[in-house]
């Protein structure tokens, strides 16, 4: 009997609410990617900012979006609940897109720069609040012991995310450039309005998923409580004259209890691993800015079609879609034979691939200055970055969910997303400051930093010990029941 039960538990499955959430990921990623796809050229061509400032603004808004994942997680955990937060933020996103679509119409003679900046703040804040919720909501449809099903969910969720990303990167530039509206030679109104409508679908689908969901709303430990616990421990450590504690967070145990202190220790141990990760994302998101401006100076003619520079971004999600099954059935088994099995080991390999992509982009940049190259020469750097992304993203999503205590799943996923936002902030600062005049040397700088950071990450990963919180929670529950 026990063996049969174990077999049932280990069988991979996709539940009905999880499937609906996976479907919603297509619309969510189309909406957010559609806005960011046209944003650099919108800033440059429509609002009149130069390429460096456009790049800085692009990454600043990306940072804003990822930074607000923490706010979304806190709202979902302690106030509205998961699907109500998703529904609310999707409506706010729609309002921002609709207002932006109206603002860019020349006939209305509106202060387009000021309104555009305000609308983009609304769009990126609302999308940020939403980012970490859908994946966590989907994973919550499974029991904690269904690790294989959770891993399958994250893989399929990430697969559909990239489907939405491909569609947006193909369609959005066409809506921007090939469609003419309101007397203009372009149609930014349609390019911004369409993702707003699609985001409403996300809220509706997640509301439907909640009707089929048997998962109870987890009363999560909000980030505010975690920060209070940390702050109190620091104050007590400085001012206390008592005997030193085994861990500095133990000073908060009297006020906040053993459970919160233990969970905070787990969170901090994972956050330390996140510290080097923003550098990878600093490189990754330049696919949508620096690499697009690189493509502007190249030949996009493929005979039957002239590839637009901002359409080149479709390469990344397309390559990721192709790589996910290759990783599942070929690369991961080969890596396992080579002794590379853990998520953290794969992240290290992914970071190295990301650094190599910038070495290639620097080589291409050195040739663009003297020759009119074809955009096809950019494919190798996109391929290397796609390999790096596949090594980094899916393992980190699963690792973050698996390592977090059940009451802090959303918090840790939000912190993982924050590390992505910090990567964008790094690029925004470097691009906005214009410290490096040569684009080639800037690429080399980022590649060098990436390699150094991955050495640090490999060291941290080797020292990291899994908390095995699942077993501890089970033991705690058993002892509570007995008592």
MIMAR-54967 format. One record per residue (C-alpha): residue number from 1; x negated, y negated, z; residue in one letter. Coordinates in steps of 0.5 Angstrom, whole numbers, plus 500, padded with zeros to 3 digits. Layout:
N
ATOM num  xx  yy  zz residuo
ATOM NUM   X   Y   Z       A
...
***
This chain:
483
ATOM num  xx  yy  zz residuo
ATOM   1 500 500 500       X
ATOM   2 495 495 502       X
ATOM   3 491 496 496       X
ATOM   4 497 495 491       X
ATOM   5 498 489 495       X
ATOM   6 491 486 494       X
ATOM   7 492 488 486       X
ATOM   8 498 484 486       X
ATOM   9 495 478 490       X
ATOM  10 489 478 485       X
ATOM  11 493 478 478       X
ATOM  12 493 472 475       X
ATOM  13 499 468 473       X
ATOM  14 502 462 471       X
ATOM  15 508 460 475       X
ATOM  16 514 456 472       X
ATOM  17 513 449 475       X
ATOM  18 505 450 474       X
ATOM  19 507 451 467       X
ATOM  20 511 445 467       X
ATOM  21 506 441 470       X
ATOM  22 501 443 465       X
ATOM  23 505 441 459       X
ATOM  24 506 434 463       X
ATOM  25 498 434 462       X
ATOM  26 498 433 455       X
ATOM  27 503 426 455       X
ATOM  28 499 424 461       X
ATOM  29 492 424 458       X
ATOM  30 495 422 451       X
ATOM  31 497 415 455       X
ATOM  32 491 414 459       X
ATOM  33 486 416 453       X
ATOM  34 490 412 448       X
ATOM  35 489 405 452       X
ATOM  36 482 406 453       X
ATOM  37 481 408 446       X
ATOM  38 483 402 443       X
ATOM  39 481 398 449       X
ATOM  40 473 396 447       X
ATOM  41 475 394 440       X
ATOM  42 482 390 443       X
ATOM  43 477 386 448       X
ATOM  44 472 385 442       X
ATOM  45 477 383 436       X
ATOM  46 483 381 439       X
ATOM  47 481 377 445       X
ATOM  48 474 375 443       X
ATOM  49 469 378 448       X
ATOM  50 462 380 445       X
ATOM  51 460 387 445       X
ATOM  52 456 387 452       X
ATOM  53 462 384 455       X
ATOM  54 467 388 452       X
ATOM  55 463 394 454       X
ATOM  56 463 391 462       X
ATOM  57 470 390 462       X
ATOM  58 472 397 459       X
ATOM  59 468 400 464       X
ATOM  60 470 396 470       X
ATOM  61 477 398 468       X
ATOM  62 476 405 468       X
ATOM  63 473 404 475       X
ATOM  64 479 401 477       X
ATOM  65 483 407 475       X
ATOM  66 479 412 478       X
ATOM  67 478 408 485       X
ATOM  68 485 408 486       X
ATOM  69 486 415 486       X
ATOM  70 485 415 493       X
ATOM  71 491 410 494       X
ATOM  72 495 415 490       X
ATOM  73 493 421 494       X
ATOM  74 494 417 501       X
ATOM  75 501 415 498       X
ATOM  76 503 422 496       X
ATOM  77 500 425 503       X
ATOM  78 503 420 508       X
ATOM  79 509 417 505       X
ATOM  80 513 418 498       X
ATOM  81 511 426 497       X
ATOM  82 507 428 491       X
ATOM  83 512 428 485       X
ATOM  84 516 422 487       X
ATOM  85 509 418 487       X
ATOM  86 508 421 480       X
ATOM  87 515 418 478       X
ATOM  88 514 412 481       X
ATOM  89 507 410 478       X
ATOM  90 509 413 471       X
ATOM  91 514 408 471       X
ATOM  92 509 402 473       X
ATOM  93 505 404 468       X
ATOM  94 510 404 463       X
ATOM  95 512 397 465       X
ATOM  96 505 395 464       X
ATOM  97 504 398 457       X
ATOM  98 511 394 455       X
ATOM  99 509 388 458       X
ATOM 100 502 388 454       X
ATOM 101 505 390 448       X
ATOM 102 509 384 448       X
ATOM 103 503 379 450       X
ATOM 104 499 381 444       X
ATOM 105 505 379 439       X
ATOM 106 502 372 436       X
ATOM 107 509 369 434       X
ATOM 108 511 369 442       X
ATOM 109 505 364 443       X
ATOM 110 503 367 450       X
ATOM 111 497 366 454       X
ATOM 112 494 373 451       X
ATOM 113 488 373 455       X
ATOM 114 491 372 462       X
ATOM 115 497 376 461       X
ATOM 116 492 382 458       X
ATOM 117 488 382 463       X
ATOM 118 494 382 468       X
ATOM 119 497 388 465       X
ATOM 120 491 392 464       X
ATOM 121 490 391 472       X
ATOM 122 497 394 473       X
ATOM 123 496 400 467       X
ATOM 124 489 402 470       X
ATOM 125 492 402 478       X
ATOM 126 498 406 476       X
ATOM 127 494 411 472       X
ATOM 128 489 411 478       X
ATOM 129 494 413 483       X
ATOM 130 497 418 478       X
ATOM 131 490 422 476       X
ATOM 132 489 426 482       X
ATOM 133 496 428 483       X
ATOM 134 498 432 477       X
ATOM 135 492 437 478       X
ATOM 136 493 438 486       X
ATOM 137 501 438 485       X
ATOM 138 500 444 480       X
ATOM 139 495 448 484       X
ATOM 140 500 447 490       X
ATOM 141 504 452 487       X
ATOM 142 500 458 489       X
ATOM 143 498 461 495       X
ATOM 144 491 459 498       X
ATOM 145 489 467 497       X
ATOM 146 491 466 489       X
ATOM 147 484 464 487       X
ATOM 148 484 467 480       X
ATOM 149 491 464 479       X
ATOM 150 488 457 481       X
ATOM 151 482 458 477       X
ATOM 152 486 460 471       X
ATOM 153 491 454 472       X
ATOM 154 485 449 472       X
ATOM 155 482 451 466       X
ATOM 156 489 451 462       X
ATOM 157 490 444 465       X
ATOM 158 484 442 463       X
ATOM 159 485 445 456       X
ATOM 160 492 441 455       X
ATOM 161 488 435 458       X
ATOM 162 484 435 452       X
ATOM 163 489 436 447       X
ATOM 164 493 430 449       X
ATOM 165 486 426 449       X
ATOM 166 485 429 442       X
ATOM 167 492 427 439       X
ATOM 168 491 420 442       X
ATOM 169 484 419 439       X
ATOM 170 487 420 432       X
ATOM 171 493 417 433       X
ATOM 172 492 411 437       X
ATOM 173 487 408 432       X
ATOM 174 491 409 426       X
ATOM 175 497 405 430       X
ATOM 176 492 400 431       X
ATOM 177 489 399 424       X
ATOM 178 493 402 419       X
ATOM 179 500 400 422       X
ATOM 180 502 392 420       X
ATOM 181 507 389 425       X
ATOM 182 509 382 427       X
ATOM 183 505 379 421       X
ATOM 184 499 381 423       X
ATOM 185 494 386 420       X
ATOM 186 494 391 426       X
ATOM 187 499 393 431       X
ATOM 188 496 393 438       X
ATOM 189 503 392 440       X
ATOM 190 505 399 438       X
ATOM 191 498 402 440       X
ATOM 192 499 400 447       X
ATOM 193 507 401 447       X
ATOM 194 507 408 445       X
ATOM 195 503 411 451       X
ATOM 196 508 407 456       X
ATOM 197 513 411 453       X
ATOM 198 510 418 454       X
ATOM 199 508 416 461       X
ATOM 200 515 416 463       X
ATOM 201 515 423 460       X
ATOM 202 510 425 465       X
ATOM 203 514 423 471       X
ATOM 204 520 426 468       X
ATOM 205 517 433 467       X
ATOM 206 514 433 474       X
ATOM 207 521 431 477       X
ATOM 208 523 438 473       X
ATOM 209 517 442 476       X
ATOM 210 519 440 483       X
ATOM 211 526 443 482       X
ATOM 212 523 450 481       X
ATOM 213 517 449 486       X
ATOM 214 517 453 492       X
ATOM 215 511 450 495       X
ATOM 216 513 445 501       X
ATOM 217 510 438 502       X
ATOM 218 504 438 506       X
ATOM 219 503 433 511       X
ATOM 220 496 431 509       X
ATOM 221 491 428 513       X
ATOM 222 490 421 510       X
ATOM 223 484 418 508       X
ATOM 224 485 413 513       X
ATOM 225 485 418 519       X
ATOM 226 479 421 516       X
ATOM 227 476 414 516       X
ATOM 228 478 412 523       X
ATOM 229 475 419 526       X
ATOM 230 469 417 522       X
ATOM 231 469 410 525       X
ATOM 232 470 412 532       X
ATOM 233 465 417 532       X
ATOM 234 460 412 530       X
ATOM 235 462 407 535       X
ATOM 236 462 412 541       X
ATOM 237 455 415 539       X
ATOM 238 452 408 539       X
ATOM 239 455 406 546       X
ATOM 240 456 413 549       X
ATOM 241 451 414 555       X
ATOM 242 453 421 555       X
ATOM 243 450 428 553       X
ATOM 244 448 428 546       X
ATOM 245 453 432 542       X
ATOM 246 452 437 537       X
ATOM 247 454 433 531       X
ATOM 248 456 426 531       X
ATOM 249 463 427 529       X
ATOM 250 464 431 535       X
ATOM 251 465 424 539       X
ATOM 252 471 423 536       X
ATOM 253 474 430 538       X
ATOM 254 477 427 545       X
ATOM 255 481 422 541       X
ATOM 256 483 425 534       X
ATOM 257 483 433 536       X
ATOM 258 478 439 534       X
ATOM 259 482 440 527       X
ATOM 260 481 433 524       X
ATOM 261 474 433 526       X
ATOM 262 473 440 523       X
ATOM 263 476 438 517       X
ATOM 264 472 431 517       X
ATOM 265 466 435 517       X
ATOM 266 468 439 511       X
ATOM 267 470 433 507       X
ATOM 268 463 430 509       X
ATOM 269 459 436 507       X
ATOM 270 462 436 500       X
ATOM 271 462 428 499       X
ATOM 272 454 429 500       X
ATOM 273 454 433 494       X
ATOM 274 458 428 490       X
ATOM 275 453 422 491       X
ATOM 276 449 424 485       X
ATOM 277 455 426 480       X
ATOM 278 457 418 478       X
ATOM 279 450 418 474       X
ATOM 280 453 424 470       X
ATOM 281 460 420 469       X
ATOM 282 456 413 467       X
ATOM 283 453 417 461       X
ATOM 284 459 421 460       X
ATOM 285 464 415 459       X
ATOM 286 459 411 454       X
ATOM 287 462 416 449       X
ATOM 288 468 411 449       X
ATOM 289 464 404 449       X
ATOM 290 456 404 447       X
ATOM 291 457 410 442       X
ATOM 292 463 407 439       X
ATOM 293 459 401 438       X
ATOM 294 453 405 435       X
ATOM 295 458 408 430       X
ATOM 296 461 401 428       X
ATOM 297 454 401 425       X
ATOM 298 454 407 421       X
ATOM 299 457 410 415       X
ATOM 300 464 414 416       X
ATOM 301 465 416 409       X
ATOM 302 467 423 409       X
ATOM 303 469 423 401       X
ATOM 304 477 424 402       X
ATOM 305 477 419 408       X
ATOM 306 474 414 412       X
ATOM 307 473 415 419       X
ATOM 308 474 409 424       X
ATOM 309 469 408 429       X
ATOM 310 474 409 435       X
ATOM 311 476 415 432       X
ATOM 312 470 419 433       X
ATOM 313 472 419 440       X
ATOM 314 476 425 438       X
ATOM 315 470 429 438       X
ATOM 316 469 430 445       X
ATOM 317 476 433 447       X
ATOM 318 476 437 440       X
ATOM 319 469 440 442       X
ATOM 320 471 442 449       X
ATOM 321 477 445 447       X
ATOM 322 473 450 443       X
ATOM 323 468 451 448       X
ATOM 324 473 453 454       X
ATOM 325 474 460 451       X
ATOM 326 467 460 449       X
ATOM 327 465 459 456       X
ATOM 328 470 464 459       X
ATOM 329 468 470 455       X
ATOM 330 461 468 453       X
ATOM 331 457 463 456       X
ATOM 332 459 464 463       X
ATOM 333 458 472 463       X
ATOM 334 451 471 460       X
ATOM 335 449 466 466       X
ATOM 336 452 470 471       X
ATOM 337 446 475 468       X
ATOM 338 441 470 469       X
ATOM 339 443 469 476       X
ATOM 340 447 462 475       X
ATOM 341 454 464 478       X
ATOM 342 456 458 483       X
ATOM 343 460 452 481       X
ATOM 344 454 448 483       X
ATOM 345 449 451 479       X
ATOM 346 453 450 473       X
ATOM 347 454 443 475       X
ATOM 348 446 442 475       X
ATOM 349 446 445 468       X
ATOM 350 451 440 466       X
ATOM 351 448 434 468       X
ATOM 352 441 436 464       X
ATOM 353 446 437 458       X
ATOM 354 448 430 459       X
ATOM 355 441 427 460       X
ATOM 356 439 431 453       X
ATOM 357 445 428 450       X
ATOM 358 442 421 451       X
ATOM 359 435 423 449       X
ATOM 360 439 425 442       X
ATOM 361 443 418 442       X
ATOM 362 436 414 443       X
ATOM 363 433 418 437       X
ATOM 364 439 416 433       X
ATOM 365 439 409 435       X
ATOM 366 432 408 433       X
ATOM 367 434 410 426       X
ATOM 368 440 406 426       X
ATOM 369 436 400 426       X
ATOM 370 432 401 420       X
ATOM 371 437 406 416       X
ATOM 372 445 406 414       X
ATOM 373 446 413 417       X
ATOM 374 452 417 417       X
ATOM 375 456 418 423       X
ATOM 376 455 426 422       X
ATOM 377 448 424 426       X
ATOM 378 452 423 432       X
ATOM 379 455 430 432       X
ATOM 380 449 433 436       X
ATOM 381 450 428 442       X
ATOM 382 457 429 442       X
ATOM 383 456 436 443       X
ATOM 384 451 436 448       X
ATOM 385 455 432 452       X
ATOM 386 461 436 451       X
ATOM 387 457 442 454       X
ATOM 388 455 438 460       X
ATOM 389 462 436 461       X
ATOM 390 465 443 461       X
ATOM 391 459 445 466       X
ATOM 392 461 440 470       X
ATOM 393 469 438 470       X
ATOM 394 472 445 471       X
ATOM 395 467 448 476       X
ATOM 396 468 441 480       X
ATOM 397 475 441 480       X
ATOM 398 476 448 483       X
ATOM 399 470 447 488       X
ATOM 400 473 441 490       X
ATOM 401 480 444 491       X
ATOM 402 477 451 494       X
ATOM 403 473 448 499       X
ATOM 404 478 442 502       X
ATOM 405 482 444 508       X
ATOM 406 490 445 506       X
ATOM 407 492 439 509       X
ATOM 408 486 435 505       X
ATOM 409 487 438 498       X
ATOM 410 489 431 495       X
ATOM 411 484 427 499       X
ATOM 412 478 431 496       X
ATOM 413 480 431 489       X
ATOM 414 481 423 490       X
ATOM 415 474 423 492       X
ATOM 416 472 427 486       X
ATOM 417 475 422 482       X
ATOM 418 472 416 485       X
ATOM 419 465 419 484       X
ATOM 420 468 418 476       X
ATOM 421 470 411 477       X
ATOM 422 463 409 480       X
ATOM 423 460 412 474       X
ATOM 424 464 407 470       X
ATOM 425 462 401 475       X
ATOM 426 454 403 474       X
ATOM 427 455 402 467       X
ATOM 428 459 396 467       X
ATOM 429 454 393 472       X
ATOM 430 448 394 467       X
ATOM 431 452 392 461       X
ATOM 432 454 386 464       X
ATOM 433 448 384 466       X
ATOM 434 444 385 460       X
ATOM 435 438 387 463       X
ATOM 436 435 391 457       X
ATOM 437 436 388 450       X
ATOM 438 434 394 447       X
ATOM 439 440 399 446       X
ATOM 440 435 405 445       X
ATOM 441 431 403 451       X
ATOM 442 438 403 455       X
ATOM 443 439 410 453       X
ATOM 444 432 413 455       X
ATOM 445 433 409 462       X
ATOM 446 440 413 463       X
ATOM 447 437 420 461       X
ATOM 448 431 419 465       X
ATOM 449 436 417 471       X
ATOM 450 440 423 470       X
ATOM 451 434 428 470       X
ATOM 452 432 425 476       X
ATOM 453 439 425 479       X
ATOM 454 440 433 477       X
ATOM 455 433 435 481       X
ATOM 456 436 431 487       X
ATOM 457 443 435 486       X
ATOM 458 440 442 485       X
ATOM 459 436 441 492       X
ATOM 460 443 439 495       X
ATOM 461 447 444 492       X
ATOM 462 441 449 495       X
ATOM 463 442 447 502       X
ATOM 464 450 447 502       X
ATOM 465 453 452 505       X
ATOM 466 461 454 504       X
ATOM 467 465 452 510       X
ATOM 468 470 458 509       X
ATOM 469 475 454 511       X
ATOM 470 481 459 509       X
ATOM 471 478 464 514       X
ATOM 472 478 459 519       X
ATOM 473 485 457 518       X
ATOM 474 487 464 518       X
ATOM 475 484 465 525       X
ATOM 476 487 459 528       X
ATOM 477 494 461 526       X
ATOM 478 493 468 528       X
ATOM 479 490 465 535       X
ATOM 480 496 460 535       X
ATOM 481 501 465 534       X
ATOM 482 498 470 540       X
ATOM 483 498 464 545       X
***
